[in-house]
Amino acid sequence: MSNFLSNTNPNPNKSFEVNQPPTDSVSSLSFSPKANFLVATSWDNQVRCWEVARNGVNVATVPKASITHDHPVLCSTWKDDGTTVFSGGCDKQVKMWPLLSGGQPMTVAMHDAPIKELAWIPEMNLLVTGSWDKTMKYWDTRQSNPVHTQQLPERCYAMTVRHPLMVVGTADRNLIVYNLQNPQVEFKRIVSPLKYQTRCLAAFPDQQGFLVGSIEGRVGVHHLDDSQHGKNFTFKCHREGNEIYSVNSLNFHPVRFMFHLCLTILI
């Protein structure tokens, strides 16, 4: 193990590194929608926030705050007003952290197994959570019980939301599409165009389709309209020689709408 680590360059592109980074693998990254704050969750049970600032050609980061879960944290998202962070993971609960006000985190959602995905839906003023207990739940954070519980065919592995579109990826390679104007009914269910386990999803900015990434270092581009299926395709990425790396995150640039891919090597 030590030889493997010593021969691996964790930053081959010489990107800027944050001060006081997590001490174990990073599981999610979330930028504030209102300010230059970056939140990261990790397998060391921590949720950390940094303020990011540009200084000429350099980027500086200042640790602002952190909270602790009882077990590894797997997912995070910001509330749309940029005041609050939600985080969930292997302790089977979601913490709501009023970060900007300096308040203490409180538990606002619970599942019977680890929570793998969550998203804040401002159009509905609800939090949606997906778990390995094969359910997806919608939460009004002012109430202790979910507004609605949706059964899934398998464990939730990935989720993406751009209202009214939501897509959920499960352990059996199913991709389940929901129209959030009628969230209790599946709009469509398809089998992933990728042969191996789904790791991440990203809805198109125009809500007309989505990207799906898998453990095989491949991404699929899928359109929802059957008449556009000729535009669907897959491509390989994150490969070095015979080494194949999982695509663990997908996102679109907020202005140019180009998409970005991210990988993490979990030891």
HELIX and SHEET records of a PDB file:
HELIX    1   1 SER A    2  SER A    6  1                                   5    
HELIX    2   2 ASP A  226  LYS A  231  5                                   6    
SHEET    1   A 4 VAL A  26  PHE A  31  0                                        
SHEET    2   A 4 PHE A  37  SER A  42 -1                                        
SHEET    3   A 4 GLN A  46  ASN A  55 -1                                        
SHEET    4   A 4 ASN A  58  THR A  68 -1                                        
SHEET    1   B 4 VAL A  73  TRP A  78  0                                        
SHEET    2   B 4 VAL A  85  GLY A  89 -1                                        
SHEET    3   B 4 GLN A  93  TRP A  97 -1                                        
SHEET    4   B 4 MET A 106  MET A 110 -1                                        
SHEET    1   C 4 ILE A 115  ILE A 121  0                                        
SHEET    2   C 4 LEU A 126  SER A 131 -1                                        
SHEET    3   C 4 THR A 135  TRP A 139 -1                                        
SHEET    4   C 4 HIS A 148  GLN A 151 -1                                        
SHEET    1   D 4 CYS A 156  ARG A 162  0                                        
SHEET    2   D 4 LEU A 165  THR A 170 -1                                        
SHEET    3   D 4 ASN A 174  ASN A 179 -1                                        
SHEET    4   D 4 GLU A 186  VAL A 191 -1                                        
SHEET    1   E 4 THR A 198  ALA A 203  0                                        
SHEET    2   E 4 GLY A 209  SER A 214 -1                                        
SHEET    3   E 4 ARG A 218  HIS A 223 -1                                        
SHEET    4   E 4 PHE A 233  LYS A 236 -1                                        
SHEET    1   F 2 ARG A 239  GLU A 240  0                                        
SHEET    2   F 2 GLU A 243  ILE A 244 -1                                        
SHEET    1   G 2 SER A 249  PHE A 252  0                                        
SHEET    2   G 2 PHE A 259  CYS A 262 -1                                        
END                                                                             
